Structures are given as structure tokens and as C-alpha cells.
Amino acid sequence: MGILIRDANVVVPVYKAGVYEKSEVVNTSVGILGKNIYFIGRDVPVDFTVDEEINGKGKLVIPGLINAHTHSYMSLFRNSADDLTFMDWLFKRIDPLEGKLVPEDAYWGAKLAIIEMMKSGTTCFCDMQMHIHQTTKAVAETGMRAVVGRGLVGAMEDGGVNEAGRVRMAEAFEEMNDRALTDRLGFFLAPHAPYTCDPGFLKYVADQAKEKELGITIHLSESVSECENMAKDQGMTPIEYADRAGCFDVHTLAAHCVQVTDSDIELLAKKGVNVVSNPASNMKLGNGFAPVKKMMDAGINIALGTDGAASNNSLNLFHELSLMTLIHKGVHKTPQCVSAQEGFAMATVNGAKALGLKGITGTIEVGRRADLAILDMRTPSLTPANDLIAALSYSVNGSEVESLIIDGIITMKDRKILTFDENEVYDKVSQIVDRIGVME
């Protein structure tokens, strides 16, 4: 199918010596053929057949945002575990609620999360989840793009992996059969964290990732208590712990990295680890602010995530982008810290690199997958149309997203989702939270 977006303001990448430098806005047309962007330019190629034309006047077309860390099923727990310390939030509130879920609940939770992400311009997300075949089924049915990892916890006992670790690892590999559902699915191995994976099990996961050429996503150095306990029990930081287990010998996406030392940053940079910062969740749980500027200066690729709705309580990446480009200015007391350009890159091109999707999505270029968000510029947040890249960080709130194209398919038009029934999702989710007694 040929889709033509005619005469729009389009955000395109600018390269210097072959390296991404920034994004700029040009008034042009974009042609989509099948799954990919076929041309960008004023003149429509003679061999391009237009099956559907979108009037781009008054529209801003951006690469779809990439949420590099979330737990989609946790949308079921939104606004139910608030104002708690991190360990109380996790072990006294969330763990018991998770224990009440049946696998299908996670499917509806993932669909609810996808509604929110779609309506705020996200076209791809990285999910650490607990019930296999549920996120993947939701992704296949909704038209979303995702990299999925079954959360892993385990330990070594008597020279082998304990039952909990064996079961979860088997589920992780079983779930990878779901790749046949759609090529919009990718997979990582997802060890939960150093405090839930002992050194032997974490090394086992890293060895499996290396053998099967898989990436790893893991929570690292999220809270003060985590780091204090690790220092007491292991005599090292969580970053060092993960490195010694071999996690950084493969493509790794480390979530949070809030409580990191200078030597941790040096190690992350040396090993080429991708870091995903989740500012709203980190603030809400009282975990602090990641030293993003130091990590950027060290050459670390920084992506942007929301974390789950149980700790955020939003999956709106524009909200996260605004926080990212504001809080570090305040922390460092300089308005030149984490610019709008740098923040937008974190939400797009950096996210694609972190998820192993560089060259596939994250930018609007010929040959890339057609993952686009179309924003209505006739809104207060985008009027006047001065610096539109700055607007995406500082004034846009997500409600401006009018239409969404993922993998060359229009998944949302005029804010109506076309690929599934969102009202059915709301009904199902209400039934689930009533059944498990979320607020009891």
C-alpha cells in the first residue's frame, strides 16, 4: 500500500561525517510503500502509486517515540501503590498484586498500556514482563513494535540453576517462538536485578545471551538501599556485579543507573552499555536523579523510558521527555544541560540503538520502517511554530498526536485506534482489578 503524507513539517535527521548530529524540521512530503519509507521530497516519483493521501498542512511528522523501558502489564496497578519507599513498593505492594494475576490479565494490561503509548506518539517499546505470550500477543494484534523479555530471577544450587531460574529461563526461550507472529517483535533476556539474581545465575543468563546472540535488559543501581546492600553483601556496586557476571559482554540495556559512581560510569562507557533513564519513576520512588550529564559526557548512549505505570503513573513519553530536559538543568544549575535536541534523540534515535534497532526505526529516512507520529500543529502547544524541536521537549504534552503509522500501517487516525477495540480493553481491565482487589 502506498501512503502519501503531502506537504507536512517533517522531522529529519542531520548527519555529520556519517554520525547523527541533530534533527531538523523541513517542509516536504513523505511516501510510504509497504513497511518502509520510500521517498522524502516535494516531487512524487512516477513509479509511486498513492493508495491513501494524508494532507500534511498544519501537521508535524516525527519519528515514532521509543519507550526503552517499561512493564506493560503494570498498567493494571496504576494509582494503587503510591507514596511508598522503593522496597515497600516492590515487595509489600506490587509483588502481592502480581501474585494474583493470571496470564490473560497481563494481555489486557499490555493492551491498556499500548493504548496510552499509541495516543501519546510511541510506536515501539521494550517490555520486561512476567506472563509469557501475553505482551507478544498484544503487540501482534495491535500493530505495535516491541522488544520483549521475560523477567528472570534465580540462583545456583548444588552446581545447577534452581527451579525458579530454570522455569523462567525456559519460558523466556519458549516465548521467542512468538517471533513468528510478526517481525515487529524482538527479544532480550531480562534478568530482573542483581538483588534477585545471584552471581552464578546471572552468569548463566549472560552465557546464554552470548551463545544465542541475544541482548540483555536489566535493572541496575536504581535505589540507595540496593547499592548499600550490594556493597555490604558483595563488596561491590550493582554495575560491577553485572559486569563480573558477563552481562556487559553482550549488547546490554541497563535500566535506571541512578546511584552510580564515577568508576561505574567509566565501566559502562568502556563496555558500551546502553542506559535507559526513567526520570518520573525515579523521582516518584524517591530514588533520585541519574547523573545523565556525566554519562553523556562519557559517551554512553542514553535512551528514555517510563518504567511501568505502577511507579510512574504514566506511559506518556512526552512527559518523560519534558522531565529529562528540565530536571538536569535544575540539578546542575545551568540551562545548557540536556538540550531539547539531546532529549529528543534519547526518545528516538538513541532508543533505537539501545533496543538493537539502529537503522530500522528511530529516524525518518528512506529505507527505514515507517514508524511515524503525526501531530496537529493547530494547538496552543505548537503555536506559534518557532523552534519545533524545542516544542517537542518543552510544550507538547502528547494530546497533539493525531495519527500514528507503524510498519507502514495506519494504526490510529484522528485519535481513533484502528487496529483493535479500545473500549473492550477498558471493560476487561475494570473486571480484572475488581477480581483481584487492587485497592483492597
N, C-alpha and C positions, 0 to 999 in steps of 0.2 A: 504493500500500500504506500502511495506517495502522499506525504503531508507537506504542505507549504505554509510556513509562517511568514507572511509578507509584510515587509516594511516595519519591522519592530526595532526596539532598542535591545541589542543583544550583548551580553557579557562574554567577551572572548579573551583567551589568554595571550600574554605577550611574553616572548622568549628572548633571552639574550645569550648568545653563544650556545644555543640549544638547551638552555636551562630556563625553567619557568621563573619569571621575574615579577609579574603582576597581572591584574586583569584590567581591561578597559571596556568601555561601552561604545559600540558602533551601531549606527542605524543601517540595517541591512535585512536580508531575507534568509531564512534557513529552510533547506529542503531535506526531508527525511524519507528514506527509501528502505522499506523493511525495518530492520532493527537499528540501522545506523544513520548518522548524519551524512547525507550525500553531497550537499554543496552549501556554501555560505557565500552570499553575494547578491547584488542587485538583479543580475540577469539570470533568468531561469534557463537551465540547459535545455536544448531542444529534445534531448532524449529522456527528459524527466516528465512523467505523467502525474498530474495533480488529481488525486482522488478526493482530498479534503483540503480546503484552504482556510487558514485562520488569519483574520485581519489583525495585523500586529500594531496598528495605530494606537498609540496610548498604552502600549504594553511593554513590559520589561521581561526579557527572556534570560534566565540564568541557568547554569548547570544545576541539576537537582542536588540538594544538600545531602551530605553523608553523615549519618549518626554513627560514630565509630565505637560506641559502647552503650548497650542498654540490655535490659531484661524484659522482653516484651510482655511476658505473662504477668509481670508485676503490675500492669495497669489495673488488674483486679483489686489491688491493695491501695490504690490512690487515696490519699487523705485519710489513712487509717493507722499510720504508725509515725506520728509526728512528735516533735519536741522531745526526743529521746536521745540518750547517748548512743554512740555508734554500736557498741557491743550489746546494749539492751535492745536497740532497734533490730539488730540481726538475730540474736539468739532468744530473746524473750518475746518478740512480737512477730517478726517475719517467718522465722523457722517454724513455729507452731501453725501459722496460717498455711504455709506451703505444704505441711503435712496433711492438711485437709483436702487438698486438691486431687482430683482425678485427671488423667491425661487430657481429656477433652476440654476441661476448664482452661488449660493453657492455650488451646487452639483459639477459643473465643477471646481470651486475654490478648493474644497476639493480634487478632483481627482488630480489637479495640485500639491497640497501640498503633496499628497501621493506619487506621482512620485518622488519628491525631497527627501522625507523621505526614501522611499524604496532604492533609489540609493545611499544613504549615511548610510545605515545599520540600520534604525529604523524600528521596527516591531510592535510597539504599541505607541499610543499617547492619550493624554487627551485633548479633544476639548471643548472650550466654544464657542458656535455658536448661530446664530440668526434666521436661517430659518430651521424649523423642517423638518425631514425626508430626508434632503439632505446629511449631513455628514454620517448618518447611511446607506443610500442607497449606497453612495460611498464606505464605509467600507465593506459592504456586497459584492459588486461587485468586489472589488479589491483584497480581501483576507487579508486586514489589520486587526489588532486588535485595539480596541479603547474603551475608556470610554468617554461618550458624555454628555454634559449638555447644555440645552438651557439657554442662558444668561437671567437673571431675573432683572428687575428694577420695582420699585413700591413704593407705600406709603399707609398709612392708612387714610381713610377719613370717617367721621361720623360713626366711630366704625367698619368699614369694609375695605377690600382691595379695592383700586381704580381700575378703569377699566384696566389700563395698567398692573397692577400687576396680576389681575385675568386672563387676556388673556394669558400672558406669562406663568403663572403657569399651566393653562390648557393645553397649548401647550407642556410644559415640560412633563406632565403626558401622554399626547397623544402620544408623541414621544416614550415613553417607550414601547409601543406596538410593536415597530420595533425590539425589542429583539428577536422576532420570526424569523427575517430574518437570524440571525446567532448567535451562542453562543459566537462569538468573540466580541460582543457588551456588554458594561456595561454602567450604567448611574449614574450620580451625579445630584443633584440640584446645580444650578450655579448662585447664586446672584452675580451681577456684582461687586459691591464695596459698601462700606459704604456711599460714596457720591452720589450714585444713588438709594440706598435703605434706607428708613427712619427706625428708630428703630422698629416701630411696624411691618412693612413689613418684615424686616429681622428676627424678632422673629417668625413671621408666617411661613417663609421658614424653619427656624430651627425646629419648631414644626412639620412641615410636614415631614422633613427629619427623625426626630426621630420616628415619628409614622410609617413611611413606611420603616424604616431601610435603608435609603439611605445616601450616603456620600454627602459632600458639597465641592465645589471648589469655591474660591472667591479671588479677587484681594485685597491685604491689604498692606497699608503703602508703596505704590510704589513711591510717589513723595513728595518733601518738601512741595509744595503748598497744597497737600491733607492733610498732617498732620497738617499744620498750620491752615487750615480752620476747621478741625475737633476739634482742641484744642479751637479755637475761638467760634465755634458754639455749641459744645457739652461738652467742658471741659475735654476731654479725647483723647487718641490715637485711631486710627482705630482698633488696636488689642483689646483694652479694649472694644470698641464699639461692635465688633463682639462677644466677649465673653459674654458681658451682654445680648446680644440678644439670646444667647444659641447656637451659631454656634459651639462652641467647645465642646458641649455635645454629638456630633456625630463625626464620622470619617470626619476630615476636611483636605483639601489640600489648603494651603494658598499660592497664587502666589505672588512673589516678596519679600515682607518683607525687603525692602531696608532701610527705615527710621524708624528703631525700637530702642526703648530704652532698657536699661538693664532690667527694670521691664517687658517690653513686652516679652523679651526673656525668662525670668523666667516663665511668664504666658504660653507662647507657650509650653515650656517644661513640665510644670505641667499638662497641658491639653492634652498632647500627639499629638499636631498639627503637621502635616507634612508640610514642607516648600519646595516650588519649586523655585529655583533661576534661573534667566534668564539674565545672565551677559551681553550679547550683546545688548539686548533691553534696559536694564537699563542704560548702558553706552551711547548708541546712543541717548536716550531721555534726557540725562543729569541728570538722577535721582540718579546716584552714585553707590556705591558698597554695596551690602548686607553684614552685619557682619557675614559671613558664619562661620568663625573660632569660634567666640563666640557662635553661635548657635550649632555648632558641639560639642563644649566643654560642653554645657548644656544638651547634649543628644538628641537634636532634629534630627529627620530623615530629611535629606536634599536630595531632588531629583533635577533633571536638566531639564530645558525646554528652548525652543527657543523663546516663545511668537509668535505672528503672523508675517508673512513676511512683513507686513506694517510697522513694527517697528524694524526689525532685520537687514537685509532684507533676511535672510537665514533660512532654516529649517534643516540645517545640524548640527546634534547633536555632531559630532566630532569637529566642530568648537567651539561649546559651551563648550565641554569638555576641549579643549585646553585653552580657556579663563579662565575657572574655576580654572584650576590647575596652571595658571600663574599669574593672576591679584592679587590674595590674597598673593602670595609670595612677589609681589612688594609693595602692600599696607602695609603689616606687616614687610617688610624688613627682611624676613627670608625664605630661600629655603625649610624649613621643613613645611611650611604651605600649607595645602590641597595637599596631595601627589597624585601621579598618581593612586595609589591603591584606595585612598578615592574618587577621581574624577570618576574613572571607576565604583565604587559602586554606586555613585549618578546616573549614566546613565543607571544602570541595576537593581540591587537588591533593592536599595533604591526606585527607581521609581516604581517597582512592589509593594512594601509595601505602597507607597503613594497612588497608584491607587486602593488599596484593592485587589491586585492580588498576594500577597505573597503566595508562594507555588504553583503558577500556571505558572508564567513566570519569567524572570529576571535572571535565572541561568541555566546552562547546567547540569541537573541531571536526573537520571532515574525517570520516572513518571511525570516530568514537561512537559508542552506543548512544542512541537518542534518549537520554535521561535529562529532561528539562522541566523547569517550573516556569509558568507564565504568570507574571504579576500585573495587576491592574494599577496603572500609574495615576488614574484619576481618583486618588485617595489623599488625605492630608499628609500622610507619612512620606509620600513620594512627590509632593508638590511644595515648592517648585522643583523641577528636575535639575538640580545643580550637580553635586557630586553623587552619582547614584551608587557607587561602591560604598561611600560613607553612609548613605541612607540605609543600605542593607545591614550595616552593623549598628547604627545609632538610632534609626527611627522606624524601620519596618518591624512589624510585630507578628507577621505570618498570616494575618487575615487578608492581606493583599493578594495572596496566592489564589489565582482564579482557575487555572487549569494545570494539569500535570501529564507529562508524557514519559513513559518508562519503557525502554527497549522498543521504542517506535510505536507503542500503543498508547492511545489517549485513555488514561485511567481515571481522570477527573476533568470535567468540563463545566464551567460556570459554577464551580464549587460543589457539583454533584458527582459523587463517585459512581463510575460506570461499570466497574468490574465485579461488584458484589452489593448486597443489600445491607446498608449500614444500620437501618432500623432493626433488622433481625439481630444484629450484634448487640445493640443496646438492650434489647429484651432478654437475650441469653445471659448477658453479664449480670443484669439485675437478679435473675433467677439464681445464678451461681453465688453471688455474695449473700443472698438471703439464705441459701442452703448451708453454706459453710460458716455463717455467722461472723462475718468480718468485724462488725462493730460490737459484738457481744463481750 
